[in-house]
Amino acid sequence: MRVAEYVDYDAVGLAELVAEGEVTAAELQAAALDATQAVDPQINAVVETWPADDEPEPGSTPLAGVPFLIKDIGASMAGRRMELGSRLAAGNVARADSFLMLRLRRAGLVTFGRTATSEMAYSITTEPVLYGATRNPWNLERSAGGSSGGAGAAVAAGVVPLAHCTDAAGSLRVPAAYNGLFGLKPTRGRVSMGPDFDELFSGLAVPGSVSRTVRDSAALLDQIRGPEPGDPYFAQQPSRPYTEEATRHPGRLRIGVLTQAWGGRRTTAPVADALSRTAGLLESLGHRVEEAEVGLGAGWEEYVLANARLFTANLAATVDELAAAFGRPIDSSTLEPATLAGYQYGQRVSGAQFVAALTMRNRVSRSLARYFDTYDILLTPTVPELPPPLGAYTESAQTLDGLGWIDTVFDHAPFTMPFNMAGTPAMSVPLTADAETGLPIGMQFAAGYGLESRLFRLAGQLEQASPWSGRVPTVWAGNCTDR
């Protein structure tokens, strides 16, 4: 299969070709490798590829035979490196498959490599020292987002139709928005984090994916959802598959709109205009849309402080474990400035402060839950600005302490993190682009705990009403479509 044909299909479409015998999984993998060679020198999204060792049975699942990439953190694949984007973990090889990896295998996905992440998934841009900056396929001078920037850039550029991500503060939704993709962060407990972890970042982090179509993300979540033995908690399973939900009418929804972010960060004009047009589209589809005021149950500074304590204390434990395992020092030779500052801050977080931060997590969860009694969906921009130039975040990290770095990250991505704290599902939908730059603009929709079905129904309707898959990034059009 030629790359020009390969990039025209989504994952479900490719799996259908395999099931019908029109193409083999091996031919799809060859096309994916050709696409990688065509675009990755420009975007630097894929840090490693390897020969596929899975032989999926055609038609066994809706994704059987589809080429797939895992992020360099959050999905352990036996015998393959997982380096967390960090010099401290360079050369680390996973001893066994995580539960998530086992489910990806059972889904028939052909995992042939890993994508770039910011160091320790600790930034909303992907510019690690270990492998260098990942570039946005729509504009190579701009950030692809983070921490799942490699996944976002690879999918947008046509390397794979969907890819694994993680999301602890927006790490899936921000790259989805910056790269013009669909990305849904599942409910806390929807996908197992085992067997090595019961939860990551104190329940803030969940696995997911980015894709070019809604049905691909729905199909993947159908394959990976559900509890595993020993999980401390899990979300109630949906009454029907998400792939079916994505084709069902959402009904008339009451949608609350947040124009400006918590904390005072102003939404820039291009994004505010996109939000206004999105509200108009929703109204034209019969939904009730109104401006909403949504509180977090705490002041912004108190909220940021609690998050900083949760993030940095978890980070400090991870860094100590890696340093001991590899016998490496914890200093600027192994960690980037923001990560090192976070580690040092996390070392000073007391047990009492950590428990108080968990109490804050509960307050935010309870506060947001009340608004889902009033609204079926909350709508916000995914991020309040267009993708920033590369280097914008790394430069500021040179002088910030651990709290200052978290404050900076939350200032640039203030809309996403509250839904990690609350554990509720949220999706970024690429409904429009900036007229001047052509850069994608993502809109975030959030629902109550366990209600991914509601989001998939709305996403399916929006995809039909305002198709976003027709436009292709410059790097794709220039490198894939002529092969």
Rosetta blueprint (number, residue, H / E / L):
1 M L
2 R L
3 V H
4 A H
5 E H
6 Y H
7 V L
8 D L
9 Y L
10 D L
11 A H
12 V H
13 G H
14 L H
15 A H
16 E H
17 L H
18 V H
19 A H
20 E L
21 G L
22 E L
23 V L
24 T L
25 A H
26 A H
27 E H
28 L H
29 Q H
30 A H
31 A H
32 A H
33 L H
34 D H
35 A H
36 T H
37 Q H
38 A H
39 V H
40 D H
41 P H
42 Q H
43 I H
44 N L
45 A L
46 V E
47 V E
48 E E
49 T E
50 W L
51 P L
52 A L
53 D L
54 D L
55 E L
56 P L
57 E L
58 P L
59 G L
60 S L
61 T L
62 P L
63 L L
64 A L
65 G L
66 V L
67 P E
68 F E
69 L E
70 I E
71 K E
72 D L
73 I L
74 G L
75 A L
76 S L
77 M L
78 A L
79 G L
80 R L
81 R E
82 M L
83 E L
84 L L
85 G L
86 S L
87 R H
88 L H
89 A H
90 A L
91 G L
92 N L
93 V E
94 A L
95 R L
96 A L
97 D L
98 S L
99 F H
100 L H
101 M H
102 L H
103 R H
104 L H
105 R H
106 R H
107 A L
108 G L
109 L L
110 V E
111 T E
112 F E
113 G E
114 R E
115 T E
116 A L
117 T L
118 S L
119 E H
120 M H
121 A H
122 Y L
123 S L
124 I L
125 T L
126 T L
127 E L
128 P L
129 V L
130 L L
131 Y L
132 G L
133 A L
134 T L
135 R E
136 N E
137 P L
138 W L
139 N E
140 L E
141 E E
142 R E
143 S E
144 A L
145 G L
146 G L
147 S L
148 S L
149 G H
150 G H
151 A H
152 G H
153 A H
154 A H
155 V H
156 A H
157 A L
158 G L
159 V L
160 V L
161 P L
162 L E
163 A E
164 H E
165 C E
166 T E
167 D E
168 A L
169 A L
170 G L
171 S L
172 L L
173 R H
174 V H
175 P H
176 A H
177 A H
178 Y H
179 N H
180 G L
181 L L
182 F E
183 G E
184 L E
185 K E
186 P L
187 T L
188 R L
189 G L
190 R L
191 V E
192 S L
193 M L
194 G L
195 P L
196 D L
197 F L
198 D L
199 E L
200 L E
201 F H
202 S H
203 G H
204 L L
205 A E
206 V E
207 P E
208 G E
209 S E
210 V E
211 S E
212 R L
213 T L
214 V H
215 R H
216 D H
217 S H
218 A H
219 A H
220 L H
221 L H
222 D H
223 Q H
224 I H
225 R L
226 G E
227 P L
228 E L
229 P L
230 G L
231 D L
232 P L
233 Y L
234 F L
235 A L
236 Q L
237 Q L
238 P L
239 S L
240 R L
241 P L
242 Y H
243 T H
244 E H
245 E H
246 A L
247 T L
248 R L
249 H L
250 P L
251 G L
252 R L
253 L L
254 R E
255 I E
256 G E
257 V E
258 L L
259 T L
260 Q L
261 A L
262 W H
263 G H
264 G H
265 R L
266 R L
267 T L
268 T L
269 A H
270 P H
271 V H
272 A H
273 D H
274 A H
275 L H
276 S H
277 R H
278 T H
279 A H
280 G H
281 L H
282 L H
283 E H
284 S H
285 L L
286 G L
287 H L
288 R E
289 V E
290 E E
291 E E
292 A L
293 E L
294 V L
295 G L
296 L L
297 G L
298 A L
299 G L
300 W H
301 E H
302 E H
303 Y H
304 V H
305 L H
306 A H
307 N H
308 A H
309 R H
310 L H
311 F H
312 T H
313 A H
314 N H
315 L H
316 A H
317 A H
318 T H
319 V H
320 D H
321 E H
322 L H
323 A H
324 A H
325 A H
326 F H
327 G L
328 R L
329 P L
330 I L
331 D L
332 S L
333 S L
334 T L
335 L L
336 E L
337 P H
338 A H
339 T H
340 L H
341 A H
342 G H
343 Y H
344 Q H
345 Y H
346 G H
347 Q H
348 R L
349 V L
350 S L
351 G H
352 A H
353 Q H
354 F H
355 V H
356 A H
357 A H
358 L H
359 T H
360 M H
361 R H
362 N H
363 R H
364 V H
365 S H
366 R H
367 S H
368 L H
369 A H
370 R H
371 Y H
372 F H
373 D H
374 T H
375 Y L
376 D L
377 I E
378 L E
379 L E
380 T E
381 P E
382 T L
383 V L
384 P L
385 E L
386 L L
387 P L
388 P L
389 P E
390 L L
391 G L
392 A H
393 Y H
394 T H
395 E H
396 S H
397 A H
398 Q H
399 T H
400 L L
401 D L
402 G H
403 L H
404 G H
405 W H
406 I H
407 D H
408 T H
409 V H
410 F H
411 D H
412 H H
413 A L
414 P L
415 F L
416 T L
417 M H
418 P H
419 F H
420 N H
421 M H
422 A H
423 G L
424 T L
425 P L
426 A E
427 M E
428 S E
429 V E
430 P E
431 L E
432 T E
433 A E
434 D L
435 A L
436 E L
437 T L
438 G L
439 L L
440 P E
441 I E
442 G E
443 M E
444 Q E
445 F E
446 A E
447 A L
448 G L
449 Y L
450 G L
451 L L
452 E H
453 S H
454 R H
455 L H
456 F H
457 R H
458 L H
459 A H
460 G H
461 Q H
462 L H
463 E H
464 Q H
465 A H
466 S L
467 P L
468 W L
469 S L
470 G L
471 R L
472 V L
473 P L
474 T H
475 V H
476 W H
477 A H
478 G H
479 N H
480 C L
481 T L
482 D L
483 R L
